[in-house]
Amino acid sequence: MGSNKLAWTWRVKEESLEEYVQMHLNPWPEILQEHSKAGITNYSIFQNGNQFFYCFECNDTEAAFAYIAQSEACNRWNAITSKMVEGSFDFNEETPMVPLREVFYLE
């Protein structure tokens, strides 16, 4: 499979839905750079109503999350977006998200 894939899901609060989508349609360039520097690739977010599905590839997710947790730009972004989701974007927390189990893969 090469890279480790990670997927998870969150719900966004109805009142924040429009702003959340707009932020992700027009992400800050420094956020994209930081995720790339962290070693995250093939990152997609899909929307189903107010549920969002996130999937990316990364050779070392622990190192990637540690990098993002130290990133000033990512912490600024996460301070905004974590108020919008039912969950936490705080990468300094024990479990910032619950990974989904992969049940099918076609290479």
N, C-alpha and C positions, 0 to 999 in steps of 0.2 A: 504493500500500500504506500510505501514511501513515508510521507509526512503523517504525523498524527493529526487526525481530524477531531474537531471539537464542535459540538452543537448543543444549543440550549434554547429555551424559550422564555419569554417574559410577556406580561400584559402591560400595556401602557394605559394610564388613567385617561378616561374619555376626554376630560377637559384639556389634556396635554397632547392629544393625538395629532392635531394639525401641526403644532410647533415641533413635535418630535420628528415627524415625517420630513418637514422642511429642513430641519437641522441635518438629517441624514441624506437628503437630496443635495444639499450644499455644505458638505463637511469642511471644517477648517483645514487648510492645507497642512498645517503642522500636526494635526491629529493623524492624517494619512501617513505622513513621514514617520511619526513616532511608532505607529503600528508596524510599518515596514521594517524600521530599525530593530524592533522587538522580535522580528522573525516571523511575523504573522503574514500569511499569504492566502490568496483565494478566499477572501472574506466576503460573505454575502449575508444580507439581511432581507428576509421576506416578510411581507405583511399579510395577515388574515384578520381583517377587522381591527380590533385593538390588541390582537396577539401577534407577536413578532418572533420570528424564528431566525436564529443566528448560527452561522456555520463558517468555520475557517480551518486552515491547516497551519501547523506549526511543529517544528522538530522538537522544541523544548518549551512546553507551555508554562512550566514553572518559572523559567528564566524570563519568558515573555511577560508574564504577569508581574514579576518583580520589577522589570524595566518600566512597565506602564505605571505601576504604583509609585515610582519615583519621578515620573514625568510631570513637570509643572503644567504643560498644556493639557495632558490627559486628565489631570486632577481638576483643572478648570472646567473642561468639558463634562466630566463625570459629576461635578457639583451641580450642574444644570440638569443633566439628563436623569440622574438618580432620583430627583424629585418627581420625575414624570412616570417612573415605572413602579409597579407593585413588586418590589424587590430591591436589590442593592447593586450598584455598579462599583462599590468601594473595593478595589483590588487589595487593600490592606486588611480586609476582613478575612476570616477563616475560609468561608465558602461564598465567594461573590456570585456564583451561579451554580446550578446543579446540571452537570453534563447529561445529555440524553444518550441512551443506549442505541448504538447502531445495529439495526436488525437486517439490513440488506446493503450490499455494495456491489456495483458492477464497474469494473475497471475499463 
